[in-house]
Amino acid sequence: MQTRKLGNSDLEITRMGIGAWAMGGAGWAFSWSSQEDSDSVAAIRRAVEHGVNWVDTAAVYGLGHSEEVVGEAVKGLAKKPYIFTKCARVWNENREIGKCIKRDSVRRECEASLRRLQVDVIDLYQMHWPEPDEDLEEGFSAMLELQHEGKVRWVGVSNCNVSQMKRVQAIGAVTSLQPPYSLVSPEVETEILPHALATGVGAIVYSPMKAGLLSGKMTRERALNLPADDWRRRNPAFQEPALTRNVALADLLGEIGKPYGRSAGEVAIAWTLLNPAVTGAIVGMRNAEQVDGVIGAADLELSAGDVERIETFRRG
């Protein structure tokens, strides 16, 4: 599987990484509903067998549970993937999620993540959200301290706009940016991805299939009847009037993928990888079967004609 260097780091990462958001399971505000840990472990190990060499998680996913699952999944693997995780979201005993990037909080979060992941060092530590904005510099400075101490190898940010990127870049080197990017949500094409490319920041984009909407398996009926505790029920992309158009887009991606023997989801992922700013795409994988259904995206090369068909739809 092809690899690319991530920003200013020494990490050569595959074009696709394992997304562990849904592996947090049920019982928290941004759950994807119930998830079997055994399926999560099988997904990670199957992806690694295919050559994927990084997994992206966050402390808040499942309020710590996703990190625990990742730690168990990579334990004992002969060739362990790089582990990327995030700070800046905290929770209390009532499982209520808060926003914090104060220095002491960032340091506590890092120590807790190291324990849950069962590692001595985190390969990439990211600021999940730059909130509260007035604490941005303090939070990123704390991350740089952790890097200097050897607890994290590289530091990055997520969900930052260009102004916020410039503020943290004035403090120290930013290895990566993690923004949302898909055919349904292409907004970062305008300013954010160009800034990352111009300043040597590696972009690892999340939700390239828009949370499964472009996978080719999400019908209108299924989208409207997701479990009550699935956060996607609240997402406008899964509701009318956008839903019908998004399902039609997925149908088009499926047609484009047929000659290659690839799914709609693989075409959606491959499209994001065409952007020169994008180093890799984070792909949610909930079981081994899902891994097999998306793995071909990493090496799928869309033709100019394919891209034009997609652009025609976007303009329509």
Secondary structure, DSSP 8 states (H G I E B T S, - for coil): --EEE-TTSS-EEESEEEE-SGGG-SSSTT-BS---HHHHHHHHHHHHHTT--EEE--TTTTTTHHHHHHHHHHTT-SS--EEEEEESEEE-TT--EEE---HHHHHHHHHHHHHHHT-SSEEEEEES---SGGGHHHHHHHHHHHHHTTSEEEEEEES--HHHHHHHHTTS---EEE-B--SS--GGGTTHHHHHHHTT-EEEEE-TTTTTTTSS---HHHHHT--TTBGGGG-GGGSTTHHHHHHHHHHHHHHHHGGGT--HHHHHHHHHHTSTTEEEEEEE--SHHHHHHHGGGGG----HHHHHHHHHHHH-
